[in-house]
Amino acid sequence: MTVQSTSSCPFCGILTGVEPGTIIARNDEKQFAIIKSIHPESVVHWLAVPFEHQESTEVYEGENSARFIELFEWAVKETKQLMVNEPHLEKGFTLKTHFGSFETVPHPKIHILAVE
């Protein structure tokens, strides 16, 4: 599977290298990545995203619930491994997602935030 993107999605653009952005971790086999948020809500704010595009996290979870759970589990595992090189994660981290109108960028994602 390759990145299934839409030209207007900034996350798809980052994953394909068309848009600037920082990829923290990438797994081409699982087709998941962790990218740095450009609008951080915490000293560490990353986003776990699948390569495939969907118009919202809610739709993605509804149509691909097993894959959404796999993304969540992968995000936890990867973040735990990345804690070694990120001192701001020493106190722990929070994972969260948005459903409904609060989701501002149309692409499935799980937020990874340092506990402050």
C-alpha positions as CSV (number, residue, x, y, z in Angstrom):
1,M,0.0,0.0,0.0
2,T,1.2,3.5,-0.7
3,V,0.1,6.8,0.7
4,Q,-3.5,7.2,-0.4
5,S,-3.7,11.0,-0.4
6,T,-5.7,14.0,-1.4
7,S,-4.0,17.1,-2.7
8,S,-5.7,19.3,-0.1
9,C,-4.6,17.3,3.0
10,P,-1.5,18.6,4.8
11,F,-0.9,15.3,6.4
12,C,-0.9,13.4,3.1
13,G,1.4,16.1,1.8
14,I,3.9,15.5,4.6
15,L,3.7,11.8,4.2
16,T,4.4,12.0,0.4
17,G,7.1,14.7,0.9
18,V,5.2,17.4,-1.0
19,E,4.6,19.5,2.1
20,P,7.1,20.5,4.8
21,G,6.8,18.7,8.1
22,T,8.7,16.6,10.6
23,I,8.2,12.8,10.6
24,I,9.1,11.5,14.0
25,A,8.6,7.8,13.2
26,R,7.4,5.9,10.1
27,N,6.5,2.3,9.5
28,D,6.0,1.5,5.9
29,E,4.9,-2.1,6.6
30,K,2.1,-1.0,8.9
31,Q,1.5,2.2,6.8
32,F,1.6,4.4,9.9
33,A,3.6,7.5,10.9
34,I,4.0,9.9,13.8
35,I,4.4,13.5,12.7
36,K,5.1,16.7,14.7
37,S,2.1,19.0,15.1
38,I,2.6,22.5,13.6
39,H,0.1,23.8,16.1
40,P,1.3,22.3,19.4
41,E,-0.9,22.2,22.5
42,S,2.0,20.9,24.6
43,V,5.8,20.9,24.7
44,V,5.6,17.6,22.8
45,H,2.6,17.3,20.4
46,W,2.8,14.6,17.8
47,L,0.1,13.0,15.6
48,A,-0.1,9.3,14.8
49,V,-1.6,9.0,11.3
50,P,-2.4,6.2,8.9
51,F,-1.1,6.6,5.4
52,E,-4.6,6.2,3.9
53,H,-6.7,9.4,3.8
54,Q,-10.2,9.6,5.2
55,E,-12.3,12.7,5.7
56,S,-12.4,12.4,9.5
57,T,-11.2,10.3,12.4
58,E,-14.8,9.4,13.2
59,V,-15.5,8.0,9.7
60,Y,-12.1,6.2,9.7
61,E,-12.8,4.6,13.1
62,G,-16.3,3.6,12.0
63,E,-15.2,2.0,8.8
64,N,-11.9,0.6,9.9
65,S,-12.2,0.0,13.6
66,A,-9.6,-2.8,13.8
67,R,-7.1,-0.6,11.9
68,F,-7.9,2.3,14.2
69,I,-7.1,0.2,17.2
70,E,-3.9,-1.0,15.5
71,L,-2.9,2.7,15.0
72,F,-3.6,3.4,18.7
73,E,-1.5,0.4,19.8
74,W,1.3,1.3,17.5
75,A,1.3,4.9,18.7
76,V,1.6,3.8,22.3
77,K,4.5,1.4,21.5
78,E,6.4,3.9,19.3
79,T,6.0,6.7,21.8
80,K,7.3,4.5,24.6
81,Q,10.4,3.8,22.5
82,L,10.8,7.5,21.6
83,M,10.7,8.5,25.3
84,V,14.4,7.6,25.6
85,N,15.3,10.6,23.4
86,E,12.6,13.0,24.4
87,P,13.0,14.2,28.0
88,H,9.7,16.1,28.0
89,L,7.9,12.7,28.0
90,E,9.5,11.6,31.2
91,K,6.3,12.4,33.2
92,G,4.3,10.4,30.7
93,F,2.0,11.2,27.7
94,T,-1.6,11.4,26.8
95,L,-3.3,10.1,23.7
96,K,-6.5,11.7,22.5
97,T,-8.6,12.1,19.4
98,H,-11.4,14.3,18.2
99,F,-14.8,13.3,16.8
100,G,-17.2,15.8,15.3
101,S,-16.8,19.5,14.4
102,F,-13.8,20.0,16.6
103,E,-11.7,18.1,14.2
104,T,-10.1,20.8,12.0
105,V,-7.9,18.8,9.6
106,P,-9.7,16.1,7.6
107,H,-7.4,13.1,8.1
108,P,-7.6,10.3,10.8
109,K,-5.2,11.1,13.7
110,I,-4.4,10.4,17.3
111,H,-2.8,13.2,19.2
112,I,0.2,12.3,21.4
113,L,0.9,15.0,24.1
114,A,3.5,15.3,26.8
115,V,2.1,15.5,30.4
116,E,3.1,18.8,31.8
